[in-house]
Amino acid sequence: MENKHNHLDVPIIGLFTIVVGIVTLTSVSSSYAYGKEIGNPLVYHLSSDEPWRATVAISDATTMLKHGHNVTLLLSIEGVQMGVKHPHHYLGLDALTGNVSNFIVDGGKVIICEVCLRIAGYNNTNIIDGAIIGKPEILSKLLSNATIIDY
């Protein structure tokens, strides 16, 4: 049987790994990384409160931010736990919510799905400082020209 695979058959995660590898190997001074944004905005969509998945998403988003990209962390479904001041204690997510707060301090944006927040039992006063509620007009503008990485 003839192999008809070409370079476009690479799995998305493999392609992303290659892109990250190229960006990581590029020498970027810190003044350049924070002074000029690279490419389309990046949206890291985290819909899980699973610590391993959340750790990778937050770490990747932080790395791309430090390399000069305009990065937003979009928290939905169970992922809203990463954007509240006091996530459900049994999940053990306090360190990860601290990483999200640091991401904001470093210049990243965090948007939290309002419907998901309410379903999880929280309200707008429970979100971490600097995060915003994802109203439809905000999400429409954000997602219209962004590259979305889903976790």
N, C-alpha and C positions, 0 to 999 in steps of 0.2 A: 504494500500500500504506500502510495506517495505521501510524503510529509509536506503539507501545505501551510505550515506555520510560518509566519513572518514576524517582524519586530512589533507589530500591533497586537499580537496574541499574548504579549507579556501580561501577567496578572497585574491589576492596578496596584496592589501593595508592592509588587516587585518594581514597578515603574516609579512609585513614590520613593522606594529605598534608593534607587539610582539617582533620582533628583536630589534627595537629601545628601547622598554621598558627594555629588558634584558641588552643592552649595557648601557643604562642610569643608571640602578641600580648597575652596576659594578663600583667598586671604581678604578679610574684611576688617578694616580698622573700626574701633568702637564709635568714633565720630561719624563715620560713614553709615554704620549700621543703624544709628539712631537719627541721622540727618536726612537720609534719602530712602524712600520706600521702594522695594523691589517688586515688580510685577503686579498682577491682580491681587486684590485683597484675598487673604486666606481665611476660611471659616472652618474651625475644628468643631464638628458637631459631636457632642458627647451625650449619648442617650442612656448611659449605664452608670450605676453606682458601684460596679464591681471594681475593687481597688487596682487590680493589674491593668485593666483596660483604661481606667481613669488616669493612672500614673503615666502610661504611655502617651495618651492624648495630651495631657497637660505638659509633659516633658517636651513632646514634639512641637507643640504650640509655642512654648517658651523659647526653644531653640530657634525656630523660624523668626520669632520676634527679635531675638538678639542678632539675627543675621540681616535685619533691616526690613522685614516684611510687615505689612499692615495685617495684624492677626486679631481675629475675634474668636472667642470660645463661646459657642452656642450650646447652652445646657437645656436638655429636654428630657421627658419621661423621667426615669430614675436619676438621670444626670443632674437634675435640679438640686440634689443633695450636696453637690460640690459647690453650690452657690449660696448656701444659707449659713447663717452664723452658727447654728447649732443643729447639725444633721442628726438624724436618729442615732442615739448613742450605740446601739447594737451593731451599727455598720462600721464603727472604728475609722471614720473618715476625717477626723480633726486635722491630721497632718496634710491631707490632700486639700482641704479647704484653705489651709494656710498657704499652700502652693498657688492656689487660684488667686488669693489676695496678693501674693507677691507678683504674680503675672500682671495684675492690674497696676500695681505700683510701678512695674517696669514699662508700662505703656500699652499693655494689651487691653482689649475690650472684652467684657463678659456680658452676654445677653441671656436672660433666663425666660423660658417659656412660661407665660402667666397661667395658662390653663393647667399645665403640668405642676406648677408650684402649688396651685390650689388643690389639685387632686392629691398631692403628697401631704396636704394638711398645713401648708404654710400660707402666709400672705406677704404683701410687698414690704412690710416692716421687718421681715425675717431675713432678707437677702444681705449678703456681705457688702461692705462699703465699696462703692465704685461700680458695682454691677447695676445693670438696668433691666427693666421688664421689657420683654420683646413684644411690643404692640405691632399690629399688622403693618403699619406704615414704616416702622423701623426695619422689620424683617424684609419687607418688599425691597426697600432701598439696599439693604445689606446683601441680599442674595441675588440681586439682578446682575451683578458683575463680579462675582466671587468664585474662587475655586474652593470646593467644599470637600473636606476630608472627614469621613464618617467613622466614628468609633462607637 
